[in-house]
């Protein structure tokens, strides 16, 4: 089914994806998106453009996707999204009809949610398998999803994580929290680069939705500490190094010897506040924890590692996307009880300043190019506040949160710390 859809798209003339008044000459379905984007942009984002795009998708058998687009066309948000398609190069992950048939009616009847979902299926440039990094490395690709529950520092859009199984692979995968989605084959016409996928992509989850799948014991611990989950979930722009279940189990007795202040410091030293650092940016910047302690990162043939003071842990799963940042799962607890509030505040202020001048990269990811970092920033991730001019207070663990943590961690039964 997927191959036939791609073949149908390839047979369509390139002008099917561009407004008729702007298409010209001998453009073909195999023309590159970059060479045809100026034609699409010149035509604007009017009714003719959308009519021909939806007609092309219908001819390719993607009728469910067309139905979703038509369903949101009468809403303000939907019009803005559909109107943005003609501007610049775009990569579209188009779910098949079968993929949409697995989506619940609660979702398909919610036009606001459908607009967000569709936004998360569109990348703001051209991406081909030749430019995607091979596992275990990732390519961070920005979508059109932003605002509301998906506000990131610098007003950046929510990303997708892409990877491929080998350097020479002709297909790549979209990395999701619970399973990966394969993008095989593609059709390029005008400014749109289309991949058909067999699953509707899941929107970025909240911290409390994502943790149960990647670190169940940590989720239970966070939920048992009054105010901790709420504090983290409401903080704009977080990078969290989350210890795995086995890591927490291995350190129970040591944690039971800590006082409230030390517990607060340990927790804070697993977080970068105000900055979202994906795996692509860990080695390219100097990062300070929410506890004011410097992080160190190193990569070698055995993997990538994070260090805080004298504690080092391996990153065993990177780039778990959440709605206000990113989680990296690590195989050890960073037992750093030091704290430097002044350094933490200074780092946060610097992140806020950097975000006000950062802009999203706008470089196609193909065989001859790679994603660039935001201008005005020292790394390939994003840092700072939700938007310029908005004052956000630095993350801090309150006395009640630290007290709750000690009460739970310090519950020793028979010489063993019981976390839950």
Residue pairs with C-beta under 8 A, 6 or more apart in sequence:
1 96
1 98
2 96
2 184
2 185
2 196
2 198
3 185
4 61
5 60
5 61
5 62
5 94
5 96
5 196
6 185
6 186
6 187
6 194
6 196
8 59
8 60
8 61
9 29
9 56
9 60
9 187
9 189
9 194
10 29
10 30
10 187
11 29
12 29
12 56
12 59
12 60
12 187
12 189
13 27
13 28
13 29
13 189
14 23
14 27
14 28
14 29
14 31
14 36
14 189
14 190
15 23
15 27
15 52
15 190
16 52
16 53
16 55
16 56
16 59
16 189
17 40
17 52
17 53
17 56
17 189
17 190
17 191
17 192
18 27
18 36
18 39
18 40
18 43
18 49
18 52
18 86
18 189
18 190
18 191
19 40
19 43
19 44
19 46
19 48
19 49
19 52
19 86
20 43
20 48
20 52
21 43
21 48
22 39
22 40
22 42
22 43
22 44
23 39
23 43
23 190
24 39
27 36
27 39
27 190
29 187
29 188
29 189
30 188
31 188
31 189
31 190
32 126
32 188
33 89
33 90
33 126
33 188
33 190
33 191
33 192
33 193
33 364
34 89
34 126
34 364
36 189
36 190
36 191
37 88
37 89
37 190
37 191
39 190
39 191
40 49
40 86
40 190
40 191
40 192
41 86
41 87
41 88
41 191
43 49
43 86
44 86
45 82
45 83
45 84
45 85
45 86
45 87
49 85
49 86
50 69
50 73
50 82
50 83
50 85
53 85
53 192
54 66
54 69
54 70
56 189
57 63
57 65
57 66
57 69
57 94
58 66
60 187
61 97
62 94
62 96
62 97
62 196
63 97
64 95
64 96
64 97
64 99
64 100
64 101
65 94
65 95
65 100
68 100
68 108
68 114
68 118
69 78
69 82
69 118
71 78
71 111
71 114
72 78
72 81
72 82
72 111
72 114
72 115
72 118
73 79
73 82
75 111
75 112
75 115
77 112
77 115
78 111
78 115
81 115
81 118
81 119
81 122
81 144
84 144
85 122
85 191
85 192
86 191
88 124
88 125
88 191
88 362
89 125
89 126
89 191
89 193
89 364
90 122
90 123
90 124
90 125
90 126
90 191
90 192
90 193
91 122
91 123
91 125
91 126
91 127
91 141
91 192
91 193
91 194
91 195
92 121
92 122
92 123
92 192
92 193
92 194
92 195
93 121
93 122
93 123
93 174
93 181
93 183
93 195
93 197
93 201
94 121
94 194
94 195
94 196
94 197
95 121
95 196
95 197
95 198
95 199
95 200
95 201
96 196
96 197
96 198
98 198
99 197
99 198
99 199
99 200
100 108
100 200
102 199
102 200
103 200
107 113
107 114
107 117
108 114
116 145
116 148
116 150
116 203
117 200
117 201
117 203
119 143
119 144
119 145
119 146
120 143
120 144
120 145
120 158
120 160
120 201
120 203
120 204
121 143
121 200
121 201
122 143
122 144
123 141
123 142
123 143
123 144
123 160
124 142
124 143
124 144
124 157
124 360
124 362
125 141
125 142
125 362
125 363
125 364
125 365
126 188
126 193
126 364
126 365
126 366
127 139
127 141
127 162
127 193
127 364
127 365
127 366
128 186
128 193
128 365
128 366
128 367
129 164
129 169
129 170
129 171
129 172
129 183
130 366
130 367
131 139
131 364
131 365
131 366
131 367
131 368
131 369
131 370
131 371
132 139
132 162
132 163
132 164
132 172
132 365
133 139
133 162
133 163
133 164
134 163
134 164
134 165
134 166
134 167
134 169
135 163
135 164
135 165
135 166
136 163
136 303
136 318
137 163
137 279
137 280
138 161
138 162
138 163
138 175
138 278
138 279
138 280
138 318
138 319
139 161
139 162
139 163
139 280
139 365
139 371
140 159
140 160
140 161
140 162
140 278
140 280
140 319
140 371
140 380
140 381
141 159
141 160
141 161
141 162
141 365
141 371
142 156
142 157
142 158
142 159
142 360
142 361
143 157
143 158
143 159
143 160
144 157
145 157
145 158
145 203
145 204
146 152
146 155
146 156
146 157
146 158
149 206
149 323
150 157
150 158
150 203
150 204
150 323
151 236
151 324
151 386
151 387
152 158
152 236
152 237
152 276
152 324
152 325
152 382
152 386
153 236
153 237
153 274
153 275
153 276
153 351
153 355
153 382
153 383
153 384
153 385
153 386
154 354
154 355
154 356
154 358
154 359
154 360
154 374
154 382
154 383
154 384
154 385
154 387
155 386
155 387
155 388
156 276
156 358
156 360
156 374
156 382
157 360
158 203
158 204
158 321
158 323
159 278
159 321
160 174
160 175
160 201
160 321
161 174
161 175
161 278
161 319
161 321
162 172
162 173
162 174
162 175
163 172
163 173
163 175
164 171
164 172
164 173
165 173
170 184
171 182
171 183
171 184
171 185
172 182
172 183
173 180
173 181
173 182
173 183
174 180
174 181
174 182
174 183
174 197
174 201
175 319
176 201
176 202
177 202
177 205
177 210
177 213
177 214
177 320
177 321
178 202
178 213
179 199
181 197
181 198
181 199
181 201
182 197
182 198
183 195
183 197
184 195
184 196
185 195
185 196
186 193
186 194
186 195
187 193
187 194
188 194
203 323
204 321
204 322
204 323
205 321
205 322
205 323
206 233
206 322
206 323
206 324
207 229
207 232
207 233
207 238
207 240
207 322
207 324
207 327
208 219
208 222
208 223
208 229
208 233
209 322
210 320
210 322
210 327
211 218
211 219
211 222
211 242
211 327
212 219
214 242
214 317
214 320
214 327
214 329
215 242
215 243
215 244
215 245
215 329
216 245
217 245
217 248
217 249
217 419
217 420
218 242
218 243
218 244
218 245
218 248
220 419
220 420
221 248
221 408
221 409
221 419
221 420
222 228
222 229
222 232
223 229
224 404
224 408
224 419
224 420
225 401
225 404
225 405
225 408
226 400
226 401
226 404
227 398
227 400
227 401
227 404
228 267
228 397
228 401
228 404
228 405
231 395
231 397
231 398
231 401
232 238
232 240
232 271
232 395
233 324
235 273
235 324
235 392
235 395
236 274
236 324
236 385
236 386
236 392
237 273
237 274
237 275
237 276
237 324
237 325
237 351
237 355
237 382
237 383
237 384
237 385
237 386
238 271
238 272
238 273
238 276
238 322
238 324
238 325
238 326
238 395
239 271
239 272
239 275
239 276
239 277
239 287
239 325
239 326
239 328
240 270
240 271
240 325
240 326
240 327
240 328
241 270
241 271
241 306
241 313
241 315
241 327
241 328
241 330
241 334
242 270
242 327
242 328
242 329
242 330
243 251
243 270
243 313
243 329
243 330
243 331
243 332
243 333
243 334
244 316
244 329
244 330
244 331
246 331
247 313
247 330
247 331
247 332
247 333
248 333
248 419
250 332
250 333
251 332
251 333
251 335
252 416
252 417
252 419
253 415
253 416
253 417
254 335
255 263
255 266
255 333
255 335
255 409
255 417
256 409
256 410
256 412
256 417
258 266
258 337
258 406
258 409
258 410
259 406
260 399
260 402
260 403
260 405
260 406
261 337
261 339
261 402
262 337
263 402
263 405
263 406
263 409
264 291
264 339
264 397
264 401
264 402
264 405
265 291
265 336
265 337
265 338
265 339
266 333
266 334
266 335
266 336
266 337
267 291
267 397
267 405
268 289
268 290
268 291
268 292
268 339
268 344
268 395
268 397
269 289
269 290
269 291
269 293
269 308
269 309
269 334
269 336
269 338
270 289
270 308
270 334
271 289
271 290
271 291
271 395
272 287
272 288
272 289
272 290
272 295
273 289
273 290
273 344
273 347
273 348
273 351
273 394
273 395
274 347
274 348
274 351
274 352
274 355
274 383
274 384
274 385
274 392
274 394
274 395
275 287
275 351
275 381
275 382
275 383
275 384
276 325
276 326
276 381
276 382
276 383
277 285
277 287
277 326
277 379
277 381
277 383
278 318
278 319
278 326
278 380
278 381
279 304
279 315
279 318
279 319
279 328
280 371
280 380
280 381
281 373
281 379
281 380
281 381
282 297
282 304
282 306
283 297
283 298
283 299
284 373
284 378
284 379
284 380
285 378
285 379
285 381
285 383
286 294
287 294
287 295
287 347
288 294
288 295
288 343
288 344
288 346
288 347
289 295
289 308
289 336
289 344
290 344
290 394
290 395
290 396
291 336
291 338
291 339
291 340
291 344
292 338
292 339
292 340
292 341
292 342
292 343
292 344
292 345
292 347
293 308
293 309
293 336
293 338
293 339
293 340
293 343
294 308
295 306
295 307
295 308
296 306
296 307
296 308
297 304
297 305
297 306
297 307
298 304
298 305
298 307
299 305
302 314
303 314
303 315
303 316
304 314
304 315
304 318
305 312
305 313
305 314
305 315
306 312
306 313
306 315
306 328
306 330
306 334
307 313
307 334
308 334
308 336
309 334
309 336
309 338
310 336
311 332
311 333
311 334
311 335
311 336
312 332
313 330
313 331
313 332
313 333
313 334
314 330
314 331
314 332
315 328
315 329
315 330
316 329
316 330
316 331
317 328
317 329
318 328
318 329
319 326
319 328
320 326
320 327
320 328
320 329
344 394
345 394
348 394
348 395
350 383
351 383
351 384
351 385
352 384
352 385
352 392
353 384
354 376
354 377
354 378
354 383
354 384
355 382
355 383
355 384
355 385
355 388
356 384
356 385
356 388
356 389
357 375
357 376
357 377
358 374
358 375
358 376
358 377
358 382
358 383
358 384
359 374
359 375
359 376
360 374
361 371
361 372
361 373
361 374
361 380
363 369
363 370
363 371
363 372
365 371
371 380
372 380
373 379
373 380
373 381
374 380
374 382
377 383
385 391
385 392
386 392
408 419
408 420
409 417
409 419
410 417
411 417
411 418
412 418
